[in-house]
Amino acid sequence: MYAESRQKELLEETHYFLKFIKAHPIKKLSLEEIKAIIAELRAVITYHDWRYYVLNDPVISDYEYDLLFRYLRDIEARFPELITPDSPTQRVASDVTKVFPEVPHLSKMLSLDNAYTPEELKDFHRRVTQGLGVNEVEYTCEPKFDGAGIALVYEGDYLKRGATRGDGARGEDITPNIKTIRSIPLRAPFSQFGIYQIEIRGEVLIDKETFRKINQERLEEGLPPFANPRNAAAGSLRLQDPREVAKKKLDAFLYQITYAVNKKGENLLGNHIKSHLEAISILQQCGFKVSQETTLCQSVEEVINFCQSWEGKRETFPYEIDGVVVKVNNIQFQQQLGETSHHPRWAIAFKFKPKQATTKLRKVVFQVGRVGSITPVGELEPVEVGGVTISRVSLFNEDFVREKDIRIGDTVLVERAGEVIPYVVKVVKEARTGAEHPIVFPKTCPSCGSRLVRLPDEAAWRCLNMRCPAQLIERLKHFASRRAMDIQGLGERTARVLVISELVKDVGDIYLLTEEKLLKELPKLMEEKGYSRPTFIGELNAKKLLQGIENSKNQLLHRLIYALGIRYVGYTTANLLAEMVNSIDELIKIPIIKLEETPGIGPKIAQSIKEFFALPENLKVIEKLKQAGVRMAKTEVSGPLTGKVFVFTGALSTMPRDEAKSKVEALGGKCADTVSKKVTHVVVGENPGSKLQKAQRLGLTIITEEEFLKMIGDKQ
Ligand code: IVH
């Protein structure tokens, strides 16, 4: 896309503009001066979009990018006549679309035929070679992305239209939303290849990590999560407000040119563009994101090998994939083979084991969460989904149950996608016998018996009793959890006995525990309450627990904020808050307006934070933590990793990236998102991205996950 020399030039200009911006407030610039710089400023920003969104390898900080972007935006606000359709500012449109008009595709958007076994791939190969009258044929293999299909039309290098698949012949025109996806260029140099009008196909996706975060936030807000990244992507694409779409971090991979003509209207597919690999290379050179995994295979055996090896790599790939697409590489051959009304005869999808299965819903129990929300949980006849046996599934809330009309005894379709919690996709109504019965929601708390309430604007029924034992158990588990205070030895069972025995009446009490209390008092208290067991906590576990509690006193501020369990304050928000303040005391006093104005926080979370700190009970707990010696403020941590800066690329197999970063920070190290000379260690997981190549170029120290675990002391 960009020649090395052009990249150098753009980088030099980047630094020139950053200085220029400081010295030249827009008010003082003349129209002539602006005209002289605006095109190059746009080129610079477009270049950084490409580095960030297509290569995942930015070369300036987000802050510097923002400075450039705002400068351009403000210039355009002053001189709207200078705005061009490909200006990077035009990605965030402002109008809410009421309906998406229907548009015909330039060529029919077909489906793919499926193969589930090597034999079926061989059958496909036989059909292809017989159809062509040849013995050998070249194939390409690439991941089959599980997202939402799109068709893009460019004319004279400009993006003209983006549409959904629709019924295959006509789709919905979602151009304003497509423009918000920054890995899709608004202008692409197709004319360099003699192309005037072109239609390309691809898939809009959300990567697994972003998907996990979106769902986690939805859960924290009491909303039912999306079933899978595909639904999240498809749903986001059809959002009516492009500003909302822009927030969703959609990604797009392009994998096919379906139509390409020159200015005279002559077809170029099969003539100038001879193979699928060439088509992909053109798309890459025009700035699109294409799959780096596309591989040429010379025989059906090689195809089978590729398909089978990818079934194993599926879990560690950053995007959800449901198979491999095998295509005849030669486009003239493709044209010769043609298509049925349903699928092309020159391609096939090798499908992986499905991540869905049907099973029976036996029973529903009701769980009390840490803020008192009552969650219905379905008990299932155990069933294997994607290699894992599932016997329980959250039904989230009453609205979810009513909307899907879920009844006890129903046959349900469950899915486990994106390595997330299982999810009921739908009820198989055809399987009903009449013996199913509705799910009845309780009126009182299953733990403490208080009357449940459903507050306006909330989906969940709640128990408002602050002293409800079930809530306290959940709060305690959350406080001790991996991303919070990370207290080893404080899981479900221990939390339960600590609360039932009343040794712990709020989370602050855990810092008052002693061996004496755990080993002598606790059994007595439990017996008084009618529980008898030889041991509740053994001597070894007691020591481990106390050590875990002691260690937790030194956790970083963002973990403590997260651990407090403030409603709607998830891990991401806790990190944001920890960046804004230096201590819990500062957070308690922070003006609500400041919270409301912070991007990523907003009025609902701000209100919840204020309500939390307005409750005397909560302040008392914080005071207890302070007295116990829990660190309440930011201080530079020093430890074995002080002075070291880590970057992660690829998926780690032993822990999520968040956790790895926290561990580094707890040991005094720092983490960066991008590779630069300041980085001292690059940790490489499965399927590393372009950061690895950059690290190699810079000659940085590259280590494996195993070496990393040794450094943080997780492994001998
Ligand atoms: S090529 C004629 N390549 O899968 C269709 N499709 O189940 C040729 N898909 O409609 C499409 N990844 O939306 C192709 N690498 C890939 C793909 C891919 C996902 C989608 C596409 C298609 C659907 C069929």
Boltz pocket constraint, residues with backbone or C-beta under 6 A from the ligand:
constraints:
  - pocket:
      binder: B
      contacts: [[A, 109], [A, 110], [A, 111], [A, 112], [A, 142], [A, 143], [A, 144], [A, 145], [A, 146], [A, 147], [A, 148], [A, 149], [A, 150], [A, 202], [A, 203], [A, 255], [A, 256], [A, 325], [A, 343], [A, 344], [A, 347], [A, 349]]
      max_distance: 6.0
